[in-house]
């Protein structure tokens, strides 16, 4: 599923990422980036991924900028969603174990600035079963092992 991102999306993502970066680093929350890119790029890509998922799902993303570590990025049909974004077309979903604010599901998005491709999703309780490796407490799932995004359209609302 491809979502097109424009200059306005980049401006919003850059602003939110810069604010989140400042707030979180001020109180010592580490950026859990994977790869050689700088932390602000990681945060911008993450916000663009959140925006792309929200646009696809027709929901409002959680663009709060207050102090937070982890948590959910959107709510879809009552399910808490944690969006993970990557610039790598090979796309691997990295999920680290955090006992607080566990989402119901994860969505992986490949962001190439002008476009975002929603690669797939996985129930949170399935992460350890689908993981092909665990490094430093983080499970890794290849995007080919994720559920097709079209399956999210057929979910019953949470609690139904």
DRENGUTOR-342147 format. One record per residue (C-alpha): residue number from 1; residue in one letter; z, y negated, x. Coordinates in steps of 0.5 Angstrom, whole numbers. Each point is the difference from the previous one (the first is absolute). Example, Ala and Ser with C-alpha at 12.3 -4.5 7.8 and 13.67 -1.06 7.14 Angstrom:
BEGIN
<rec 1, "A", <16, 9, 25>> <rec 2, "S", <-2, -7, 2>> 
***
This chain:
BEGIN
<rec 1, "X", <0, 0, 0>> <rec 2, "X", <-2, -6, 3>> <rec 3, "X", <3, -7, -1>> <rec 4, "X", <-4, -7, 3>> <rec 5, "X", <5, -5, 3>> <rec 6, "X", <-2, -7, 0>> <rec 7, "X", <3, -6, 4>> <rec 8, "X", <5, -2, -5>> <rec 9, "X", <3, 7, 1>> <rec 10, "X", <0, -1, 7>> <rec 11, "X", <4, -6, 0>> <rec 12, "X", <5, 3, -5>> <rec 13, "X", <1, 6, 4>> <rec 14, "X", <1, -5, 7>> <rec 15, "X", <5, -4, -4>> <rec 16, "X", <4, 5, -3>> <rec 17, "X", <0, 4, 7>> <rec 18, "X", <2, -6, 4>> <rec 19, "X", <6, -1, -5>> <rec 20, "X", <2, 7, 0>> <rec 21, "X", <-1, 1, 8>> <rec 22, "X", <5, -6, 1>> <rec 23, "X", <5, 2, -5>> <rec 24, "X", <0, 7, 2>> <rec 25, "X", <0, -1, 8>> <rec 26, "X", <5, -6, -1>> <rec 27, "X", <6, 6, -3>> <rec 28, "X", <-3, 5, 5>> <rec 29, "X", <-4, 5, -4>> <rec 30, "X", <-5, 3, 4>> <rec 31, "X", <-7, 0, -1>> <rec 32, "X", <-2, 8, -1>> <rec 33, "X", <-7, -1, 2>> <rec 34, "X", <-4, 5, 3>> <rec 35, "X", <-6, -1, 5>> <rec 36, "X", <-1, -6, 5>> <rec 37, "X", <-1, -6, -5>> <rec 38, "X", <4, -6, 0>> <rec 39, "X", <6, 1, -5>> <rec 40, "X", <-3, -6, -4>> <rec 41, "X", <-7, 4, -1>> <rec 42, "X", <4, 6, -2>> <rec 43, "X", <3, -4, -6>> <rec 44, "X", <-6, -4, -2>> <rec 45, "X", <-4, 7, -1>> <rec 46, "X", <6, 2, -3>> <rec 47, "X", <0, -5, -5>> <rec 48, "X", <-7, 0, -1>> <rec 49, "X", <1, 8, -2>> <rec 50, "X", <5, -2, -5>> <rec 51, "X", <-5, -5, -3>> <rec 52, "X", <-5, 5, 0>> <rec 53, "X", <4, 5, -4>> <rec 54, "X", <3, -5, -5>> <rec 55, "X", <-7, -2, -1>> <rec 56, "X", <-3, 7, -1>> <rec 57, "X", <6, 2, -5>> <rec 58, "X", <0, -7, -3>> <rec 59, "X", <7, -1, 1>> <rec 60, "X", <4, -6, 4>> <rec 61, "X", <2, 2, 7>> <rec 62, "X", <7, -1, 2>> <rec 63, "X", <-1, -6, 5>> <rec 64, "X", <7, -2, 1>> <rec 65, "X", <2, -3, 6>> <rec 66, "X", <7, 1, 0>> <rec 67, "X", <4, 4, 5>> <rec 68, "X", <-3, 7, -1>> <rec 69, "X", <-1, 7, 4>> <rec 70, "X", <-4, 5, -3>> <rec 71, "X", <0, 0, -8>> <rec 72, "X", <-6, 0, -4>> <rec 73, "X", <-6, -4, -1>> <rec 74, "X", <-2, 1, -7>> <rec 75, "X", <2, 3, -6>> <rec 76, "X", <-6, 4, -4>> <rec 77, "X", <2, 4, -7>> <rec 78, "X", <7, -1, 2>> <rec 79, "X", <-1, 4, 7>> <rec 80, "X", <3, -4, 6>> <rec 81, "X", <-6, 0, 5>> <rec 82, "X", <0, -1, 7>> <rec 83, "X", <-6, -3, 3>> <rec 84, "X", <-2, 2, 7>> <rec 85, "X", <-6, -3, 4>> <rec 86, "X", <-4, 1, 6>> <rec 87, "X", <-6, -3, 4>> <rec 88, "X", <-2, 7, 2>> <rec 89, "X", <-5, 3, -4>> <rec 90, "X", <3, 7, 2>> <rec 91, "X", <6, -2, -4>> <rec 92, "X", <6, 4, 1>> <rec 93, "X", <6, -1, -5>> <rec 94, "X", <6, -2, 4>> <rec 95, "X", <7, 1, -4>> <rec 96, "X", <6, -1, 3>> <rec 97, "X", <7, 3, -3>> <rec 98, "X", <4, -6, -3>> <rec 99, "X", <5, 2, -5>> <rec 100, "X", <0, -6, -4>> <rec 101, "X", <-5, -3, -4>> <rec 102, "X", <-4, 7, -1>> <rec 103, "X", <-7, -1, -3>> <rec 104, "X", <-2, 5, -5>> <rec 105, "X", <-7, 0, 3>> <rec 106, "X", <-4, -3, 6>> <rec 107, "X", <-7, -3, 1>> <rec 108, "X", <-4, 0, 6>> <rec 109, "X", <-5, -6, 1>> <rec 110, "X", <-5, -1, 5>> <rec 111, "X", <-1, -7, 1>> <rec 112, "X", <-6, -3, 4>> <rec 113, "X", <2, -8, -2>> <rec 114, "X", <-6, -1, -5>> <rec 115, "X", <1, 7, -3>> <rec 116, "X", <5, 5, -2>> <rec 117, "X", <-1, 7, -1>> <rec 118, "X", <6, 4, -4>> <rec 119, "X", <0, 6, 4>> <rec 120, "X", <4, 4, -5>> <rec 121, "X", <8, 1, -2>> <rec 122, "X", <5, 5, 0>> <rec 123, "X", <7, 1, -3>> <rec 124, "X", <6, -1, 4>> <rec 125, "X", <3, 7, -1>> <rec 126, "X", <-7, 3, 3>> <rec 127, "X", <0, -4, 6>> <rec 128, "X", <4, 5, 4>> <rec 129, "X", <-4, 6, -2>> <rec 130, "X", <-7, -4, 1>> <rec 131, "X", <2, -2, 7>> <rec 132, "X", <-4, 2, 6>> <rec 133, "X", <5, -2, 5>> <rec 134, "X", <7, -4, 0>> <rec 135, "X", <1, -5, 6>> <rec 136, "X", <6, -4, 1>> <rec 137, "X", <2, 1, -7>> <rec 138, "X", <-6, -2, -3>> <rec 139, "X", <-5, 5, -4>> <rec 140, "X", <-7, 0, 1>> <rec 141, "X", <-5, 2, -6>> <rec 142, "X", <-8, -1, 2>> <rec 143, "X", <-4, -4, -6>> <rec 144, "X", <-4, 7, -2>> <rec 145, "X", <7, 3, -2>> <rec 146, "X", <2, -5, -5>> <rec 147, "X", <-2, 0, -7>> <rec 148, "X", <-6, -4, -3>> <rec 149, "X", <1, -7, -2>> <rec 150, "X", <-3, 2, -7>> <rec 151, "X", <6, 5, -2>> <rec 152, "X", <4, -6, 0>> <rec 153, "X", <-3, -3, -6>> <rec 154, "X", <2, 7, -4>> <rec 155, "X", <7, -1, 2>> <rec 156, "X", <5, 0, -6>> <rec 157, "X", <5, -6, 0>> <rec 158, "X", <6, 2, 4>> <rec 159, "X", <5, 3, -5>> <rec 160, "X", <-5, 1, -5>> 
***
